[in-house]
Amino acid sequence: MQSPKNSRRSLLRTAAGLAALPPGRGAAHESPNSITDVAGLRVGHFTDGRRPTGCTVVLFDKGAIAGVDVRGAAPGTRETDLLSPINTVERVNALVLSGGSAFGLDTASGVMRFLDENKIGYQVGSVVVPIVPAAILFDLGVGDPRIRPDAQGGYSACQAASNAPPPEGNVGAGAGATVGKMFGMKAAMKSGIGTASLAIGSSGIVVGAIVAVNAIGDVRDYQTGRILAGARGADGRSFLDSMARILAGATLAQAKRGGNSTIGIVATNSILTKTEATKVAQMAHDGLARTINPIHTAFDGDTIFAASTGTAAARAEVSTIGAVAAVAVAHAVNRAVLAATSLPGLPAHRDLD
């Protein structure tokens, strides 16, 4: 069994060739940077403390070119077909991440109502139709499953949206998120939502990510490989190491079918086409693979959106954006568990560190 002790300082380093942005502060956890460092977007959370659960919205002030890539086999999504490069609509007005399983897709209706009231959307004759793709995670196993994010929650998240660094941890789509569920909820730990961003040299191009981490697998420090949060042993403090158990012959049979999903958004101020945004979303999944193990299983609905606000004066090559996006996602995943706080029966990283 692996010791849970880790160094948080390692998360503040940057990869070679990347520059850290100035520090910001979220209400739940101090952050070196966030997705709101990408100009042209705002982030808002709605958190329902009764269960807990919630949703997170990213609003694009002038719309954004977007793509999506779904890797988990149990996804819950809305309007993702619009993001195919062969389809007509070019820009989205918002992207939504929500808890509540399929019920949580209703939050996108509230976001549409907010945008409609502000006359923001895709012009179809005299009608403006807001374009709001969404993805959900399953958090109904935490608290009362009858309490779910709804349209009013999505609307409230829009009202709260700002370009300040968003809070992390037990907020928004991460409010009910958990990890390390291969051996059931009794061995699981609390996770949350995290955000990060990286600047590419002195080009002025920024790539940011926000990720709600709700995985079967264990979450590891992407630089050291040490487990930050995951399935716990009988003492409640040591880690079982899910992949080691799989290699020893254990199976995922105890994992709740469809009861997971890690969902996120990467964004950049570099200009991208829809095809390029789709490629960035694909490459960004590497950040999940570097930090969550196992990932993209038959019981996860892992989904990542990629968006371009196009506000930068410069343009970076798509593979560069995708490579940096993967690092930003890895940072955000680690921050999600470092910022999380415990719930009854679900300790957080900070409780074991």
Order of alpha helices (4+ residues) and beta strands (2+ residues): beta-beta-beta-beta-beta-beta-beta-alpha-beta-beta-beta-alpha-beta-beta-beta-beta-beta-beta-alpha-beta-alpha-beta-beta-alpha-alpha
